[in-house]
């Protein structure tokens, strides 16, 4: 059997909604035959106390540069998040990274900002998420 390709992922998230982030990481960790490296900014990273908006922007940019695919939760709250909009800018404009929008479990309304930028929009399902990542990073 050939070796599995490891994907480098940036998972956009707000620590205000960290439960969704943690559940998504659990899904990816449990996915069969899927290996990835998480380049997201951890909760205890000192970058959260960056001295300026520009410093935080650069710190996120320094993580995204290494990624194959960017994952963004597509809940309605994302429409109003200035940071998700900046992360989309970093992913799409600065680095031309593919973006997977993930509709949180049970969500009917999807962020128009995220869905407009997404290369794939998937539901909260391990197979759908992993398939989209594999399609965008063959």
C-alpha positions in Angstrom: 0.0 0.0 0.0 1.4 3.4 -0.9 2.2 5.9 1.8 -0.6 8.4 2.6 0.0 12.0 1.7 0.0 14.3 4.7 -1.9 17.5 4.2 -1.0 20.8 5.8 -4.2 22.6 7.0 -5.0 26.0 8.4 -8.3 25.8 10.3 -9.8 29.3 10.7 -11.6 29.8 13.9 -12.6 32.1 16.6 -11.8 31.2 20.2 -15.3 32.5 21.0 -16.6 29.5 19.1 -13.7 27.1 20.1 -16.1 24.2 20.6 -16.7 23.9 16.8 -12.9 24.1 16.2 -12.2 21.4 18.7 -14.9 19.1 17.3 -13.6 19.6 13.8 -10.1 18.7 14.9 -11.5 15.6 16.5 -13.3 14.6 13.3 -10.1 15.1 11.3 -8.0 13.2 13.9 -10.5 10.2 13.7 -10.7 10.2 9.9 -9.4 6.8 8.5 -6.5 7.0 6.1 -6.1 10.7 6.6 -2.9 12.4 7.8 -2.6 16.1 8.3 -0.6 18.8 10.1 -2.6 21.5 11.8 -1.1 25.0 11.2 -3.9 26.8 13.1 -3.0 29.2 15.8 -3.4 27.4 19.1 -5.4 28.9 22.0 -2.3 29.3 24.2 -0.1 30.9 21.4 1.3 34.3 22.4 0.2 35.6 19.0 -3.3 36.2 20.5 -1.7 39.0 22.5 0.0 40.5 19.5 0.9 44.1 20.0 -1.2 45.2 17.0 -3.6 44.1 14.3 -0.8 44.1 11.8 1.3 41.8 14.0 -1.6 39.3 14.3 -2.2 39.5 10.5 1.5 38.7 9.8 1.4 35.9 12.3 -1.6 34.3 10.6 0.0 34.9 7.2 3.1 33.1 8.5 1.0 30.0 9.3 -1.1 30.0 6.1 1.9 30.1 3.8 2.7 26.5 4.7 -0.8 25.1 4.1 -2.2 23.1 1.3 -5.8 23.9 2.1 -7.6 26.4 4.4 -10.7 25.3 6.3 -13.3 27.9 7.4 -16.4 27.4 9.4 -19.3 28.8 7.4 -21.7 29.6 10.2 -23.6 32.9 9.9 -21.4 34.5 12.5 -18.5 34.4 10.0 -20.2 37.1 8.0 -19.6 39.6 10.8 -16.0 38.5 11.7 -13.3 40.9 10.5 -10.7 38.2 11.2 -12.4 35.6 9.0 -12.5 38.1 6.2 -8.8 38.8 6.7 -8.0 35.1 6.7 -9.9 34.7 3.5 -7.8 37.5 2.0 -4.6 35.9 3.1 -5.7 32.5 1.7 -7.1 33.6 -1.6 -5.4 36.9 -2.5 -2.0 36.6 -0.8 -1.4 32.9 -1.5 -4.1 31.5 -3.8 -4.8 28.7 -1.4 -7.9 26.5 -1.9 -10.6 27.1 0.7 -13.2 24.6 2.1 -16.2 26.1 3.8 -17.7 23.8 6.4 -21.3 24.3 7.5 -21.4 23.7 11.3 -23.6 20.8 12.5 -27.3 21.7 12.3 -26.7 25.1 10.6 -29.1 26.1 8.0 -27.8 29.6 7.3 -24.4 29.9 5.7 -22.1 33.0 5.7 -22.3 34.6 2.3 -18.8 36.0 2.8 -17.3 32.5 3.3 -19.4 30.7 0.7 -18.5 33.3 -2.0 -14.8 32.7 -1.4 -15.0 28.9 -1.0 -13.7 26.5 -3.5 -15.9 23.8 -1.9 -18.8 24.0 0.6 -19.4 20.9 2.6 -21.7 19.8 5.4 -20.5 18.7 8.9 -19.5 15.2 7.8 -16.0 13.7 8.0 -16.1 12.0 4.6 -17.3 15.2 2.9 -14.6 17.3 4.6 -11.8 14.9 3.9 -13.0 14.4 0.3 -13.0 18.1 -0.4 -9.4 18.5 1.0 -8.2 15.6 -1.2 -9.9 17.1 -4.3 -8.3 20.5 -3.7 -4.9 19.0 -2.8 -4.6 15.9 -5.1 
